[in-house]
Amino acid sequence: MMHYRAIWISDVHLGTSGCQAKYLLDFLKHNEADTFYLVGDIIDGWKLKRSFYWPQSHNDVVQKLLRKARKGSEVIYIPGNHDEAARQYFGMSFGDIKVQEEVIHTTLDGRKLWVTHGDLFDGVMQYAKWLAYVGDSMYSFILYINRYFNMLRVKMGLQYWSLSQFLKHQVKNAVSYIADFEHIMAREARLRDCDGVVCGHIHKAEIREIDGLLYCNDGDWVESLSALVETTTGELKIIYWTHIKGDPVVAAEIAHQPAVQVLNKEAIA
């Protein structure tokens, strides 16, 4: 069992067939943290409005997160565009899980990281939402194909591989969109007097420096099966969980070290 100061998870898309809930549940069984950040699109409200899909594995993920909150981990939920309905509950708590619009995480070495989903700074989401819905439908179709493709890979003893992510990285326009998004997020972090940003939204895990600021994206649990973590020594890194390990043998206990500050938006001017 690994223990971290913080773990960031986003874009789980519970309620869709593309969600790799079994991999996430296995990850949660093997990893603990002082603070868990759920950085948006945890539940896919768009998809659930069209058709209801909620297998036991999706319920198990929710129960596991609630259990971690009950056992002392701080769990902070920052809604995204697919679970935007939860934005009406900012400042409230549900089963010890706090709902916030955005927060500041302070790393062990004192760096301030702005934590937000990222959709509010996406031009497509803000000015052409219809296009986002069309794209979501096409994306769901690719994930449908990807699901059966990976069932075959598992039977062959191969690890999870994302067809949708491969296709996305081959298209020039998609690559350009991702680069633009990353620079916009870094700029917004600077405006908030932060040293960096942690976000999700684009399903591309990344840690890199942009114009002197740290840009971190925790990826997703549909394509990359990834999370961002801060170790007990203050190192930030991305973990990919493409194999299911099964139930852990040993559980470790580490003292709780809170490092969260709710962002005061009045300070941004």
N, C-alpha and C positions, 0 to 999 in steps of 0.2 A: 504493500500500500504506500503510495507516494503522497506527500503532504506539501502544499504550496501556500504562499502568502495569499495569492489570488488566482482564480481561474475565470477566464472570459469565454462564454459560449453564446453563439447567436445562430440565427437562420436554421433552426431545427425543423420548422414547418411540420409540427405535429398536426395530424388531421389530413395528411396527404400520403399517398402510397410511395412517394419518393423519399420520405423521411426514413433515415436509417436509425430508427429508435433503438434497435437491439445493440448496435455498436455504441450509441451514446449511453445506454444503460450500463453496458459493460465498462465504459470509461468511468462513469460515476462510481461504480463499485470499487474501482482500483485507485481512485484519486480523491483526496480530501483537500480542503482549503479553508483558510480563515474567512475568505470572502469569495462568494460566487457571484459573478455578474452575468445576468441573462440579457444579452445586448440586442434584443428585438427579434421579431419574426419567430418566436418560440412556438406559437400556435398559428396556423394558417387560416385566418378568418375568411379570406377571399374564397378559398377552396371549400371550406365547410358551408358557406352560403349556397354553393352550387350543388354539393352532394355531401352527405354525412359519411365520414370514414374515420373510425376511432377504434383500432384494434387494442388488445390488452397491453401490448408492448408500449403504446403511447401513454396509456394510463399509468403504467409502471414508471415511466420517466418522470411524470408529474409527481407521483407518490414519493419517488426517490429524492427529488428536489425538496419537497415539503419535509421529508424526514431529516435531511441535512440541516434545514433551517431549525427544526425542533431540537436537534442535537447540539446546537451552538454555533454553527457556521452562519455568517451574515450572508443572506441571499437578497440581491437587489435586482429587480426586474425593470428594464428600460424598454418599453414597447417600441416596435417598428411599424412599418406600413401594413404588413399582413396581419398584425394584431393591434391595429390602431385603436380599436374599440376600448382597449385597456387604458388609453391615454386620459380618459375621463376620471381615472382613479389615482392620479398623481398625489403623492403624499400619504396614501393609505397603505395598509398592510393586509395581506390575506394569508392566513396560516403561517405567520412570521416571515413572509416574503414581502419586502417593501417595494412599492411601485414608485419609480422616480422618472422624471423627464430626461435628466442627464446628471452625471455626478463627476467629481474629480477624485481620481485615485492617486495617492501619494506612494511612490515606490520606496523601497528600503533606503535608497541613496538620495531621497528627497525630491525626485522629479515629479512634477504634476502632470498627470495624464487625464485629458478630457475624455469621458466615456459617453458615447451616444450611438444610436443605431446608424444614422447617416442618410436616411431617406429624405430628410428635410432639406438636404443640400444637393439633392439629385434633381437636375433640370427636367428630366422626363417625368418624375413623380410630381413635380410642382406645376408644370405647365402643359403636360400632355399625358395625363393619367390614363386616358383611353388606350394610349400606346403601350403603357405598362401592363394593362389588362390583356391586350392582344399578345404581347410578349410572354406573359405568364402562361397563357394557354399553350403556346408553342413549346415553351420550356417544360410544361407538364407532360406533353407528348414525348419529348426526348427522354425525360426521366422514366416514363413508362417503358420505353424500349430498354433503357439502361438497367431497369430493375431485373428483367428477364436475362439480359446479357450477363449480369453479375451473378445470378443464380447458377448459370452454367459455369462461370469461373470458380465459384465456391466448390461445386461438385468436382472440378478438376484440381482442387487444392491450391488455387491461385488467390491472391489477395484482392480486395475491392479496388476497382478502377473506374473512374468516372468518364463516360463517353461525352456527356454534356460539357464537362470542364475542358476536355480535349478539343472539342469543336469550338468552344468559346475562345480559346487561346489561339486558334488558327485564323480567326476572322479579324481583319485589320480594324474595322470599326469598333469591335468589342474591346480590343486592346487599347485603342485610343480613348474610349469611354472610361475604362478603368483608370488609365493614367490621369485623365482630367479629374475624375472623382478624388483620387488620392491627393492631388495637389490642392483641390478645394478644401478638403478636410484638414490638411496641414495648415492652410491659411486661416481657417476658422479657429483652429487651436491657438494660433499665435494671437488672434484677436481676443481670446479669453485668457491671455497671459499664462498659457500652459506650455510645458516642454514637449508635449506630444499629444496624440489622440489614439484612442482605441475605438474601433467601430466594426460594423459588419456590413450587411446590405448587398454587397456585390459578389459574395461567394468566392472570394479569392484571398486565401490566407497570406499574410505578408508582414514582414518587419523590415523597415528601411528608413533611412534618413532622407527627408525632403526639405531643402532650403534651411537646414540647421534644426529641423524639428523631427521628432520621432513619429513615424506613421506605423500603426499596428492594426492589422485586420485579423480577427480570430477565425475567419473562414466560415464554415457551415457544416451541417450534418445531413446534407443531401448529396453533395459532390465530393468535397475534400475530406470530410470526416475529421475535422481539426478543431483545436482549442488553443487559445493563448494562455500561457501561465507565467506567473512571477514566482521564481523559486525562493526558498528561505534565505538565499544569499543575495537576492535582488536581481537575478538574471531573468530577462524576458526571453521566452522562446515559444515556438509553435510545436505542438504535439499532434502527430497524425495517428489516428486509431483505426487502422485498416484490418486488424485481426481481432477476433473475439477471444479473450483469454480465459473466460469462465470465472467462477467465484474465487475471490482472493483468499489466500491462506492466512495472512497476518494483517492486522489492522494497527496502524500507528496513531499515536495521539500527540499533538503538538499544541502548545499554548496559543490561544487566540491573540492576534495582533491586528487590531483594526487599523485601516488606512483609507477610510472613505470620508469624503466631504461632499455634501450636497451642493451643487452649483447654484450660487446666487446670481440670477440673471440680471439683477439690477446693477451688478458690478461690470457687466458687459456694455460698454457704451463707446 
